[in-house]
Every structure is written in structure tokens, then in C-alpha cells.
Amino acid sequence: MNFNGKTLVIIGSILFMFQLANFFSIDYISPSLERAQVLSAISSVIIILIGFLFTQFNQKVGEKVELIGENKFTFDPDISEDVMSELAWGSEAILTSTAAATILIHNNGKNILKRGITSNDIFTPGETCLSSMKGMKLISLANTKFYPGRNEFSGLCQNLPSILIVPINEKSFIIVGGWSSRCFTKSDEKWIKNWSMKLRNIFLQNKI
């Protein structure tokens, strides 16, 4: 049985009703029984409140979206074999171990890698990506349906429901698009951010 917020609310409500039924069925109320009834009622209410809190904080992952694009793997042929091996390994790991549907790596004005479900259009960084690089901050768009600047990413895939923008350095970044809204966990974000730091050192060593 999956004990989520809704389950706790149901259990708490059942216990509270049992407590009420027991209270109205007894003929004589002693002080000890009265205390027990009060404690029972408080316990039931606490369980219900915890259930409501779980329901509020447990964000549901959206349904998988049929993305518009083709499954591709394109890369910059000028990238060295060693660097390309790292990019190929990392992008494959992200696509297979997270809810990612597509990934793009942009460096110094060029898209050096596009992999997964992608469009045939050319991706050009907009305000969101530039802001991520400038501030060196990961930006998470958990639900692009409500994001006014979502058209910035149509060059990667037209209808991505969720997006992570992870800066590598002040001229490079990674974009990871998910299959559904709110599909990336904090663990996914940390893993991709750590990989971006590894790429930063690789790019620096290879003067990319």
C-alpha cells in the first residue's frame, strides 16, 4: 500500500469517525475515558493535517508529452576526439538515467551537440540562457506551459514541458529537456550540475 498524503487523510478520517462512534455508544464517561477520547481525537486530527501537508508538498509529475521532433545525434566535427567522447558519454548517461528527452550543449556561439528528440531548426540562445551563463546559476523551468519565454527553446524542441539550463562557464551551457512537467528531481539537477563542472575543466584544458 502506498502511504501518500491522500491515504493519511483517509486513515485519519476513519479513526476520527471510530472515535466519535465510540464516544456516543458508551453509557458512562469517566475522567480517564474522557482523557483517552480527547487524545484519540487529537491524534486523528494530527494524522489528517499531516496528510494534507503531504498532499501540498508532493508535486505530481505531469503526463508524458508526445514531443515534436526526431531522434537525432548531431555534433560539431571540429571538437577533438577526447572531448567528444566525454560529451557522448555524458549526454547518453543523462538521457538514459533521468527523465530527459533531449540535450543540447552550446559553446561560444555554436551548438556543439544536440541529442535526443530535436527539431530541425537552429537553436539560438535567448534571455533565459544568457541569464544562466551570466549568473552561473542553474535555471529550472519545471512547467514551461506557464513560462512566457518558452519560445526561446523551440529551436531545440517545440513543445518541451520542462527544461533545465545548466551553465558550464560564461560562454557555455547545457540544456536538458524532459518528457513531462516537473520530471527532474533534485538528484538529477545535482548530477547534471556536477557534470557541467567537469566539462568546465575539460573545456579549459582543451582551450574550447
N, C-alpha and C positions, 0 to 999 in steps of 0.2 A: 504494500500500500504506500502511495506517495504522499507523505505528510507535508503538503504545501499550505499556504495561508487559508485557502478555502476549506481544507479538511479540518484545520484547527477551529475555524469558526463553527463548523457543523458540530464537532465534538463538544465544544464549549456550550453551544446552544442546547444540545441533548442533555448534558449534565445539569444545566440550569433548570430545564423542564422537569427532570427527575427530582431535583431538589425541591421544586415547588410542589410537585405531586406528593412527595413525602411529607412536606410541611402540612398540607391540607388533609392528609389521611390520618394524622395522629390525633389522639383524644386529649392527651395531657402534655403540656410543654414545660419541661424542667429547665432550669438555668443552663445545665450542661448541654442539653439538646438544643437550646436556643443559640448557644455559642457555636455549636457544631454546624447549625443551619447557616449562621452568618458567615462562617469560614468557608463553607461549601459554596455559598452564593458568590463570595468574593473571588474564590478560586475559578469558578466558571466564567465570571466576567473577565478576569485576567487572561484566561485562555482565549476568549473571544477577541479581546483587544490585541493580543499577540498575533492572532490570525489576521486581523485587519492590517496590522503593521507589515506582516509578511506579504500580504497581497499588494500593498502600496509600493514596497521596495523591490518586489520581484518583477522586474520588467520582462514582459514576454517577447520572445524573438518573433519577428514578423514571418509571414509565409514566404517561401522561396519564390523569387520572381523569374519569369522567363525573359532572360536578358536578350537584348537586340545586338547581335554581333556574331562573329565567327571565332572559332577556337584557333588561335594563331600563336606563333613564337617568332618574333622578329627582333633583330638586334643590330647594333652598329658594327659593321665588319672591321672598322678601324681599331676596335678595342682589342687589347692584347689577349692572347690565349689564356694566360693565368687569371686575369681579371674576369674574363668571360666565363671561365669555369666556376668562379665564385658566384657570379651573378646567376648563372644557370642553376647551380645547386641551391642557392638561397631562394630563388623565385619558385623552384619546384617544391621546396620544403614548405613554403608559405601556402601554396595552392593545394597541397595535399594534407597539411596538418592543421589548417584553420578553415574558416568558412569563406575564404577568399575565392572569388571567381575570376579575378583579373588583377594584373600587377603591371605597373609602369615605373621605370627608373629614368629620371630626367637629369641631365648633367650639362651645365654650361650652355644652355640653349638648344640642346639636342636630346631627343628621346633615344636613349641608348639600348633600351629593352622594353618590349611590350609582349606580354604573355598571358594566355587565358582567353576569355571571351572579350574580344576587342572589336571596335568599329574600323572602317577603312579610312576614317578621317584622320587628319593630323592634329595631335594634341598640342595646344599652346597654353602655357601656364597663365592663370588669371590671378585675381586679387587674393584668393584663399591660399594658393600655393606660394605666392610671393610672400605673404604674411608669415607662413610657416617657416620659410627659409630665413626671413629677416629676424624673426624672434627665436629661431631654433627651437620651436615648440611643436610637439605632435598635435595635430588637429583631428578630432574625431567628429564626423558627421554621421550620427547614429541613425538618422532618418532623413534622407535628402528630400523627401516629399515636402517638408516644411522649411527647406533651405532655399532662400531666394536666388543664391548664386550657383545652383546646381548645374546650369547650362555650361559652366566652365569645364565640366568633365565629360561633355558629350563627345569630345574627340577621342576619349578612351573607350567609353561605352555609354550609350544614350540614356539608359534607364537604370543606372546603378542605385539601389535602395540605401546603401550605406558605404561610407568611404573613410579611409584613414590616410592622412597626409603626414609623412614622417620625414623630417629634414635629415640630410646626410651632412651637408656643410652649407655655406652661404650661397652656393650656386647649384646644389644638387638636392634631390628629394626622391622619395618613394611614394607612389600612390597605390593603395590596395583597396579594391572594390569588393564588396561582399554580395552574396546571393540574396540576402534578406536584410531588413532593417534590424538594428540592434544585435547583429550576429557576432560581433567581435567582443571577446572577453578582455579583461584587464591583463590576463596572461598573454593573450595574442598581442596586445599592444606592447607589452614589455619585451616579448620575444623579437618583434619586428624592430623596435627601437634599439635593442642591443645589436641586432644585425646591422642597422644603419651606422652604428658607431664603429663596427668592424669595417664596413665599407669606407667610412671616412679615412681610416688609416691606410686602407689599400689604395684609395684614390690619391692620397697624399704621397705615398711611396712611389706610385707609378706616374705621378705628375699629370693626373687626368683632370 
